[in-house]
Amino acid sequence: MRTGKELILATKPFTIENRIRSWYETILTLTLLIVSLGANFIQLPLVFRLFFCLTTALLYVRMFVIYHDYQHHSILQKSKAASRLMKAFGIYILAPQTIWKRSHDFHHNHNSKLTINGIGSYPTISKTRFLNLTKTEQKIYLLNRHPLVIIFGYFTLFFYWLNIRSFIQSPKKHIDSLVAIVLHVSISVFIIYYLGVATFFISWFSPFFISFALGSYLFYCQHNFPAAQFRENPDWKYDSAAMYSTSFMSMPQWMHWFTGHIGYHHVHHMNSRIPFYSLRKTMASMPELQSVVKTSWNPIEIWRCFQLKLWDDEQKRMIRLSEL
């Protein structure tokens, strides 16, 4: 079984992009998204509006993964049309590329390293370091990993961390974060004033809230699960981080489609240049990528993942706060 650089190089043939496929997946997703979002604002029976609300949320997730792949340079590179489209979508989805790409690249280069800064990820430290923090620092650390912070990702991660915080820290560098904030607030006010509060919550707010909650948890659980391994910087290896610190999210095929196959997360971390539509094929073609820890949307598993707070270096596993 290949490991290390040999394993990473073995994934290279799967990084070849099918440009027609990339545009097809992008245009199809955008078209379905526009239709579903538009249907949200039609005065249909409530059950149909709720259906389109959920469908729009799922399509936001899928389009975000396509945007995410573009930022990884795995699809649609050297295309002016794609560049303009992705910049606009990044602002619309509250993940402007100036802050998103920098923080997400950091995450890939430091996946599963024990750190308190939480750049591009959720902070994870050892129980020894946690006990040496002040009470205030401990509360802030635990707050950053709190289930409500993840579920309310629309406010905590996207609105605050990716936009408000980044703009305050560096206004000139993150002007697109200000544009994203102004755009969302303006559209929200417009909808409430002209279409009413009910339409705002069903047609505009809820699809964003649901999609960010799903996306935030999906990102969290694929790096924070009972069997996940964490390392200090000197002991860290890229391929090991992909295989033993990143999970495969088991779900129905229709859900894999809506999530842009990002559930094959260990494959994505092994080589982020693999287009999202080739992740499944890559895993099926390489035996080394098939022995991986699985997570799922099972409520019991979700609860177990949420309970994990600290890395125990003696037991070599994540522990709950009650085990401290």
Secondary structure, DSSP 8 states (H G I E B T S, - for coil): ---HHHHHHHTGGGG---HHHHHHHHHHHHHHHHHHHHHHTS---HHHHHHHHHHHHHHHHHHHHHHHHHHTTSSSTT-HHHHHHHHHHHHHTT--HHHHHHHHHHHHHHTTB-BSS-TTS--B-BHHHHHTS-HHHHHHHHHHT-HHHHHTHIIIIIIIIIIIIHHHH-TTTTHHHHHHHHHHHHHHHHHHHHH-HHHIIIIIIHHHHHHHHHHHHHHHHTTSSTT---B-GGG--HHHHHHHSS-EEE--HHHHHHTTTTTBHHHHHH-TTS-GGGHHHHHHH-GGGTS--EEES-HHHHHHHHHEEEEETTTTEEEEGGG-
